[in-house]
């Protein structure tokens, strides 16, 4: 996990705040090349913020993100765009352009970033859609796709430019059991077939552990647990057990801090 040549992303002492709210407080992790790594934690713990820091949308208040040997926040605009060409992103809820067809959604990054002829773009788009089982859906508009289909189209767009890294932001949320299995299998299968590296940000422990190679848990702005899927399942750590077992009581409080009920209610 730590050999420089085998590490695509190295994050050390990473800090970030939204105004006075400290989100990340000195986070350390590494993402090996060719592996799938899950970033797990409760909603609002900073998982999506971490993806934005990796992609250079945000600048850290401390520490650094090093991608493929380059510190992201030290890059100028041109160098940052060059690095982003090596990244693919599957957004929450898919993030498809609603006024473009399925075909044009996949073709969009190809048209924006290359001078490829239309005939070659046509064939590449159909190949990417075929890889997620939706070649026949190329003429459909996003409004005509089911939730699971939209996620698969979004995944096809994420791999359109054959990236070095694919980032998935909550890929399992809001899907039926069949679509969950399809998306999980696609993440695993495409990662292995394309030889890419993947980061899966999610709060769905059960689904992520089926497909990832390693997992990190974030809480209070830091990594509080980590391990392989087997190590996570066998863990006796209270924080890990609360997430794996879906327990209401544990290190992560269900209730937000508040005054005693007797002080809050006007009627006694």
N, C-alpha and C positions, 0 to 999 in steps of 0.2 A: 504493500500500500504506500510505501514511502520512497521507493527508488525514483529519482528524478526522471529517468527516461521512461518509466512506466506510469507516470502521473500526468494526466492531461490538465487537471485543475488542482491547484494548491491554494487553500484559503487559510490565512494565519492572522490571529488577533483582530478579526473583522468587527468593526463597530459601526453602528448607524442609528440615527435618531430622527424622528419626525418632530420637529420643534423640541419640546421638553420631554417627549416620550422616547425613552431608550428602547429600541427594538432588538438590536444585536449588541452584545456587551463583551465581545472578545471571542468570537467564534472561530474554531479551528477544524478543518476537515480536508480530506483529499479524495479525489475522484480518479481512479485508475483508468487508463486507456482500455477501450473495448469492453467495459463493464457497465452494468446498470446499477445505479446507486439511488436509494430512496431517501428523501428528506421528509421525516415524519414529525408531526406535532399538532397541537390543538390549533383551531382557527385563530388567527391573529398573532401567532408566535413569531412571524417573520419569514415564513417559507417563500412566499412570492417576492418579498423584498430581497431575499437572497438571490433569486433568479435575476432580478433587475440589476443587482450589483455585478453579477457574473456577465450580464450583457452590456454593462456600461451605461445603463439608463440612469443609474444613481451613482454618486461618488461616496465612498466610505468616509466616516469621521476618523477612523483609525484602522490600522492593519491593511491588508491587501488581498486581492484576488489575482492569482497568476494563472493565465490560460495559455497553454502550449508555450510556456517559457516567457510570456510577456505579461507584465503587470497592467491590468486593464485601466486603472484610473490614471496611469502615467501616459497613456496614448493620446496623440492629437486626433482631431476629427477624422482625417483620412485613414490613419492607422487603425482607429476604432472600427470604421466601416469595413476595412479589410478583414479584421478579425471576425466581425459579425457575419461575414459571408461564409464562415466556417461553422456557423451555428444555425440550427433549425429550432423553431418554437411551436409547440402545440398549446394554444391558449385555453383558458377556462371557457367552457361552453363552445369551443371550436373557433370562434372569432372569424368566421367566414365573411367575405364581402357579400352583403345581402342582395346587391344589384348586379352581381356577376354570376354566371352559371358555374356549375361544378367544374367544367373544363377550364373556364377562364380564371377561376380561383387558383387552380394548380398552375396554370400558365403564367399567372401574374409575376412571380419572382423571376421566371425565365425571361420574360419580356423586359423586365426592369433591369436585370443584371447582365444580360448577354445580348449578342447580336445574332443569335441563332436564327436560321430561316424558319418560316412558319411550318413547313413540312416536318422538320426535325422536332420542333416544339410539340406538334400534334402527336408524333409517335412517343415522345418522352412523357407527355401527360397521360396518354393511355397506358403506358408501362407503369407509371406511378400509381394510377388508379387500380390497375390490375393487381398490384402487389398488396392492396388492401381489400381486394374482392369487389371493387365497385366500378370496373371498366364500363359496365352497361349504364352507369348513372351519369355519364359525362354531360348529357344535355340538361339535366335537372337543375332547377334553381334551389338555393338553400332552403327556401320555404317548403319545398317538396320533399325534403329529406327528413327521415326520422332522427331522433336524438343520437342514436348509435351510429347511423350512417354519416351524420354531420361530423362526428368525432373522427370517423375513419377518413373522411375527405380532408379534415384538418391535419390528420397525421400524414396523409399523402402530400399535402402542401408543405409540411415540415421537412419532408425528405426530398423535396423537388430538386434542390441544388446539391444533393449528395453531401450533406454537412458532415463535419467531424464530430460535432456534438448535437444531440437532440435533447431539448428541455421540455418536459411535460408538466403543465400546471393543472393539478387536480383532474387527471384524465378519467377518473372513475366516478366522479360525482354525478348524481342524477340519472344513472343508467340502470336498465333492467338487468337481471342476472345473465341473460344470454349475451347482451352487448358488453357487459363487464368482462366476461370470459373472452370475447372476441378481441377487445381492446388490449387486454393483458397478453394474450397470445401474440398479437401483432407487435406489441412493444418488444417482447422477447425475441420473436422471430426476425423482425427487421434489424434489431440490434446485432444479432448473430450473423445474419446474411450479409449485411452491409459493412460489418466490422466497425461500427460507430461506437461512441460512448453516449450513455443516456443518464439523465437525472430526472427522477420522478418525484415531484413534490405532491404530497397527498396527506390526508388524515386517515385514509382507509388502510389500516395495517394489514388486515387479512388478505386483501387483493394484492397489495404491493409485495408481500412476502412470497407470493406464488411465483413472481417473475424476476425479482431483483437479486443481485449478488451480495449486496451489502446495504445496511441501513443505518442512518443517523437519526437520533431523536433530539429535537430542539425544545428547550423550555427556558423561560426567563433569559432569553438572549444568548444561550450557550448550548453546547452539545452536552447532554446529560446521560446519554447511553448510545451504544453503537455495537454492531456485530453482524454476522451472517444471519440469514433467515433462521437456520437451526439454532444459533446462539440466542437470537431474540425470542424464539418460541420457548426455549428452555430457561430463559432468564428468571431469576427470583427478585430482580430489582422492582421495587414498588411502582415506580413510574412506568416501566415497561409493562408490567402486569396490568396496570390500569388501562393502558391503551390496547393491549392484546386481548384482554378479557372484556373490554367495554364497561368497566366499573365506574359507577357514578362517584364513589368516594375514593380519594387517594391524593397523591401529591398535587394533581391538577384539580383545583376547586371548581365545583359546579356553580356555586353562588359567588357573584362578585361582591367584594367587601362593601358592607353597608352598616348603618346604625342598627341597634336592636329594634325588633318589631315594635316594642312598646313605645319607643321614641318616635317612630315613623308615622304610626297611625293616630289620627286625631280622635278616634272613638275608642275608648277603653272598656 
